[in-house]
Amino acid sequence: MVRFDFQGWVANPRVPTTHTFDWLHPNPSGQKKMARAWLKTLDQAMEIQKETFEPESEPRKRVQEYLDKRGAAE
């Protein structure tokens, strides 16, 4: 089961720290926040399935590099 945690999500596009363009669709800041949430969830799933998934797999490294390159700090 995957659940997106909306804690800290700012939907109002009039607020400078918003995560959306239009109350619904994520802007670059919202995309980074969502990517971090997905990465965390995927890391947990990969940890549970250690025999099946290698935790430092190439796709996971590419996602982390993408976040690092864009300055996405946790």
PLY file of the C-alpha trace (Angstrom):
ply
format ascii 1.0
element vertex 74
property float x
property float y
property float z
element edge 73
property int vertex1
property int vertex2
end_header
0.00 0.00 0.00
1.34 3.43 -0.92
0.10 6.60 0.72
1.22 10.12 -0.06
1.76 12.17 3.08
0.28 15.61 2.52
1.94 17.03 5.64
3.66 20.25 4.65
1.99 20.33 1.21
0.99 23.88 0.21
-1.67 23.90 -2.52
-2.50 27.62 -2.63
-0.71 29.02 -5.71
-0.78 32.53 -4.21
1.52 31.51 -1.36
5.26 31.89 -2.16
6.07 28.42 -0.76
3.36 26.68 -2.81
3.80 23.24 -4.32
1.24 23.76 -7.11
0.61 25.87 -10.19
-3.16 25.80 -9.88
-4.22 24.19 -6.58
-3.84 20.72 -8.15
-0.84 20.21 -10.47
2.60 20.23 -8.83
5.16 22.88 -9.71
8.91 22.03 -9.62
8.95 22.35 -5.83
5.95 20.04 -5.56
7.53 17.58 -7.98
10.65 17.40 -5.80
8.55 16.91 -2.66
6.62 14.09 -4.35
9.82 12.50 -5.68
11.32 12.45 -2.17
8.14 10.84 -0.80
8.14 8.19 -3.54
11.86 7.55 -3.11
11.40 7.04 0.63
8.52 4.63 0.02
10.44 2.74 -2.65
13.48 2.49 -0.37
11.27 0.96 2.34
9.75 -1.51 -0.13
13.19 -2.44 -1.43
14.44 -2.99 2.12
11.55 -5.38 2.77
12.30 -7.24 -0.47
16.10 -7.41 -0.07
16.29 -10.82 -1.69
14.45 -9.55 -4.77
15.61 -5.93 -5.03
19.12 -4.67 -4.52
18.83 -1.50 -2.32
21.44 0.44 -4.30
20.02 -0.46 -7.71
20.77 1.66 -10.76
17.24 3.18 -11.03
17.37 4.24 -7.37
20.79 5.85 -7.90
19.47 7.76 -10.92
16.51 9.11 -8.93
18.83 10.20 -6.10
21.22 11.86 -8.57
18.27 13.72 -10.12
17.19 15.01 -6.72
20.77 15.93 -5.72
21.36 17.78 -8.97
18.30 19.95 -8.40
19.17 20.72 -4.79
16.36 18.66 -3.25
17.31 18.52 0.42
15.35 16.35 2.81
0 1
1 2
2 3
3 4
4 5
5 6
6 7
7 8
8 9
9 10
10 11
11 12
12 13
13 14
14 15
15 16
16 17
17 18
18 19
19 20
20 21
21 22
22 23
23 24
24 25
25 26
26 27
27 28
28 29
29 30
30 31
31 32
32 33
33 34
34 35
35 36
36 37
37 38
38 39
39 40
40 41
41 42
42 43
43 44
44 45
45 46
46 47
47 48
48 49
49 50
50 51
51 52
52 53
53 54
54 55
55 56
56 57
57 58
58 59
59 60
60 61
61 62
62 63
63 64
64 65
65 66
66 67
67 68
68 69
69 70
70 71
71 72
72 73
